Amino acid sequence: MSDPCLLIVDVQKGFLTEATRHIPALVEALQETYRLVLASRFLNPEGSMHRKLIHWARFAPGTEETELAFAPRPDTRMIEKTRYSCVTDDLLAALEYDDVSAVHLCGIATDGCVLKTAVDLFEAGVTPVVLADYCGSHGGPECHAAGLLLLRRFIGADQVVEGLPAP
């Protein structure tokens, strides 16, 4: 199998808070260390479950808060999504095509989209590695810590790493 790819989850202007402002610069530098980089972008269209069930209307398509908060590499593959996870049959087929068996995840929010994406990769047979220092939660440090706790339980403690994983 090839080197792991990097998946940058939802590093968007609308998710920047005091607890996440450091994330864009970190992931922008991090992407240069990977051969293959993917980035997801959350959109919340009319009629979504986010609007229906939790009455959350932010991130309407075309608004400034949906814009990326970092400069992706020119070859970054963008994934637009309307749910927590970006794991789809198309993504899994692309990972298989590129011979990717492990995905390193970073981004926002550790307790939401990063968590759900990592668990979905795990359940699809793709090894997720969450780069804890390159993640944050717009809910604050407590939510970030809760996300890491749950990730360790869901995908394994060794799959949540501080710093960068060994090559």
Buried (B, 14 or more C-beta within 10 A) or exposed (E): EEBBBBBBBBBBBBBBBEBBEEBBEBBBEBBEEBEBBBBBBBBBEEEBEBBEEEEEEEBBEEEEBBEBBBEBEEEBBEBEBBBBBBBBEEBBEBBEEBEBBBBBBBBBBBBBBBBBBBBBBBEBEBBBBBBBBBBBBBBBEEBBBBBBEBBBEBBEEEBBBEEEBEE
